[in-house]
Amino acid sequence: MQFANRTILVSGCSSGLGAACVQRLLGLGARIIGLDRTSEPTWLHTWEGPERWQARYTHGQADVTDEASVQTVVKQGVERFGELSGVVCCAGILHGERVLGRESLASLDAFRKVIEVNVVGTFNVVRFGAESIARTSPQGPDQERGVIIMTSSIAALDGQVGQSAYSASKGAVASMTLPLAREFGRLGIRVVSIAPGVFDTPMMQAASDKVRGPLLESSVFPKRFGIPEEFAAMVQVIFENSMLNGTVVRLDGALRM
């Protein structure tokens, strides 16, 4: 898929993986509808001069778990830029807690929150995105309409102690990939998930050295955390390679937690 003048929705656009995706896709000529809980990403005023993106970026404040607010952001963005050709779901939260804690059982409310944001929120964004993509005209020899990319995690397969909620949520995202690809295939829409390893995002930067140290030590090669731009580069590859469909791509430097 070519990016020039194509409209792509990116959730979790204000920082980390989502921000890197927005910047890369804008650089490739796409028009971006950014969706995040924040009112405006801080990087907007510092990234390579506003003249490069202001005509091709619009931001909508919404909670991915809220049906009405996501629908409004998509509707307003489509009215400005046209129907979607792609969706990149990067919004998510991390939570670590042992089920049998030293003082109490794990919080059921916290478990529900992780599932709500990471699973229900992803599904909510995907369904409104797919609805818009389905209205576009198919393009190219394959008659492709668009691409949906979701963010899973290697924790879906290699979850650590205390990651029950997070691993369950990212496992659910991985499990949705093939059913969605099969359903949307008749419309010319591909669905792929990326399962990143440990990436140096604000979420991981907030973790203690006690958490970060063993993860870094377990890295095989390169001996470092991933950087968001590498995730964005994989997003570009998925958009451009039409044979990538219905699969979960590990992006982890051979890290096995």
C-alpha positions in Angstrom: 0.0 0.0 0.0 1.2 3.5 -0.9 1.0 6.1 1.8 0.6 9.4 -0.1 -2.8 10.9 0.6 -4.0 7.8 2.5 -5.8 8.4 5.8 -4.6 6.3 8.8 -6.0 6.3 12.4 -3.4 5.9 15.2 -4.5 5.3 18.8 -2.1 6.1 21.6 -0.6 8.7 19.4 0.8 11.0 22.1 3.9 9.1 23.2 5.9 6.0 22.8 5.1 3.5 20.0 2.1 5.5 18.8 4.0 8.8 18.5 6.8 7.1 16.5 4.2 5.6 14.1 2.5 8.9 13.5 5.8 10.7 12.8 6.9 7.9 10.4 3.6 7.8 8.5 3.4 11.5 8.2 7.0 11.5 6.8 5.8 9.0 4.2 3.0 11.3 3.1 0.0 9.8 4.9 -2.8 11.8 6.5 -3.1 11.0 10.2 -6.1 10.9 12.6 -4.5 10.8 16.0 -6.5 9.5 19.0 -5.4 9.7 22.6 -6.7 10.5 26.1 -4.4 13.6 26.1 -5.7 16.8 24.5 -2.6 17.4 22.4 0.7 15.5 22.0 3.7 17.5 23.3 5.8 16.4 20.3 3.6 18.2 17.9 5.3 21.5 18.5 8.9 20.2 18.3 8.8 17.6 15.5 10.6 18.8 12.3 8.7 22.0 12.0 4.9 22.3 12.0 4.7 23.1 8.3 5.5 19.4 7.5 2.5 18.0 9.3 -0.1 20.5 10.2 -2.1 20.1 7.0 -2.1 16.3 7.3 -2.7 15.7 11.0 -5.7 16.0 13.2 -6.0 15.1 16.8 -9.0 13.8 18.7 -9.2 13.3 22.5 -10.9 10.1 23.4 -10.8 7.1 25.7 -10.5 4.0 23.6 -13.0 2.2 25.8 -15.7 4.8 25.2 -17.8 4.0 22.2 -19.2 7.5 21.6 -15.9 9.4 21.8 -14.0 7.0 19.5 -16.8 7.2 17.0 -16.7 11.0 17.1 -13.0 11.2 16.6 -13.2 8.8 13.6 -16.2 10.7 12.1 -14.6 14.1 12.4 -11.2 12.9 11.1 -12.9 11.2 8.1 -14.8 14.3 7.3 -11.6 16.2 7.1 -9.3 13.7 5.4 -11.5 11.1 3.8 -12.2 7.5 4.6 -9.5 5.4 6.3 -7.0 3.1 4.6 -5.4 1.9 7.8 -5.6 1.6 11.6 -2.7 1.3 14.0 -3.7 0.5 17.6 -1.0 1.5 20.1 -3.1 2.5 23.1 -2.6 0.3 26.1 -1.7 0.1 29.8 0.7 -2.0 31.8 0.0 -3.5 35.2 2.0 -5.9 37.4 0.6 -7.6 40.5 0.9 -11.0 42.0 -2.4 -12.8 42.5 -1.3 -13.8 46.0 0.3 -10.7 47.3 2.0 -10.3 50.7 -0.8 -8.4 52.2 -3.8 -9.1 50.0 -5.2 -10.8 46.9 -4.7 -9.1 43.5 -7.2 -6.3 42.7 -10.0 -7.5 40.5 -10.7 -3.9 39.5 -7.1 -3.5 38.3 -7.5 -6.8 36.3 -10.7 -5.5 34.7 -9.1 -2.2 33.8 -6.2 -3.8 31.9 -8.6 -6.0 30.0 -10.9 -3.0 29.3 -8.2 -0.8 27.9 -6.0 -3.4 26.1 -8.7 -5.7 24.7 -12.0 -3.9 24.7 -10.3 -0.6 23.7 -8.4 -2.2 20.8 -11.6 -3.9 19.6 -13.5 -0.7 19.8 -11.0 1.2 17.7 -10.7 -1.7 15.2 -14.5 -1.9 14.6 -14.9 1.8 13.8 -11.7 1.7 11.7 -12.9 -1.3 9.7 -16.2 0.3 9.1 -14.6 3.3 7.5 -12.0 1.2 5.5 -14.8 -0.9 4.1 -16.4 2.2 2.5 -13.3 2.9 0.4 -12.7 1.7 -3.2 -10.3 -1.3 -3.6 -6.9 -0.4 -5.0 -4.2 -2.2 -6.9 -4.0 -5.7 -8.5 -5.0 -7.3 -5.2 -8.0 -5.0 -4.8 -6.8 -4.1 -1.3 -8.8 -1.6 0.8 -6.6 -1.2 3.9 -4.7 -2.6 6.8 -5.3 -2.9 10.5 -2.4 -3.3 12.9 -2.8 -4.2 16.5 -0.2 -4.2 19.3 0.1 -7.5 21.2 3.3 -8.3 23.3 5.7 -11.2 23.8 4.1 -11.3 27.3 1.2 -13.0 25.5 3.5 -16.0 25.2 6.4 -15.4 27.7 4.5 -13.7 30.6 6.4 -13.3 33.8 5.2 -13.6 37.5 2.8 -10.7 38.2 1.8 -10.3 34.5 -1.4 -12.3 34.6 -3.6 -9.3 33.6 -1.2 -7.9 31.0 -0.4 -11.3 29.5 -4.1 -12.2 29.3 -4.9 -8.9 27.6 -2.1 -9.1 25.0 -2.9 -12.8 24.4 -6.4 -11.8 23.6 -5.2 -9.3 21.0 -3.0 -11.9 19.4 -6.0 -14.3 19.4 -8.2 -11.8 17.6 -5.8 -11.4 14.7 -6.7 -14.4 12.6 -10.5 -14.3 13.1 -10.5 -10.6 12.1 -8.3 -11.3 9.1 -10.6 -14.0 8.0 -13.7 -11.9 8.4 -12.2 -8.8 6.7 -10.5 -10.7 3.9 -13.6 -10.6 1.7 -13.4 -6.8 1.9 -9.7 -6.6 1.0 -8.6 -5.6 4.5 -5.6 -7.2 6.1 -5.1 -7.7 9.9 -1.7 -8.1 11.5 -0.5 -7.8 15.1 3.0 -6.9 16.3 4.2 -8.5 19.5 7.0 -6.2 20.7 9.6 -7.2 23.3 10.8 -4.6 25.8 10.8 -1.1 24.2 12.2 2.0 25.7 8.9 3.9 25.9 7.7 6.2 28.7 5.8 3.2 30.2 9.1 1.2 30.5 11.1 4.2 31.5 8.9 4.6 34.6 9.8 1.1 35.7 12.4 0.6 38.5 16.0 -0.6 37.8 15.0 -3.8 39.6 12.5 -4.4 36.8 14.6 -3.1 33.9 17.9 -4.8 34.9 16.9 -8.4 34.5 15.0 -7.7 31.2 18.1 -6.0 29.7 20.3 -8.8 30.9 18.0 -11.4 29.2 18.3 -9.6 25.9 20.1 -11.7 23.3 21.0 -9.2 20.5 21.0 -6.3 20.3 21.8 -6.0 24.0 19.4 -3.2 24.6 15.7 -2.3 24.6 13.9 -1.6 21.4 13.3 2.0 20.3 9.9 3.2 19.1 11.2 4.0 15.7 12.0 0.3 15.1 8.4 -0.5 15.9 7.2 2.2 13.5 9.5 0.7 10.8 7.8 -2.7 11.2 4.4 -0.9 10.9 5.6 0.4 7.5 6.7 -3.0 6.4 3.3 -4.5 7.2 1.5 -1.8 5.3 3.8 -2.4 2.3 3.8 -6.2 2.1 0.5 -7.6 1.2 1.4 -11.1 2.1 1.5 -10.2 5.7 -1.9 -11.1 7.0 -3.6 -12.9 9.9 -0.3 -13.3 11.8 1.5 -12.1 14.9 5.0 -10.8 14.3 7.5 -10.9 17.2 9.7 -7.9 17.4 12.0 -8.7 20.3 15.6 -9.2 19.5 15.2 -12.9 20.5 14.3 -11.9 24.0 12.5 -14.7 25.9 11.4 -13.5 29.2 
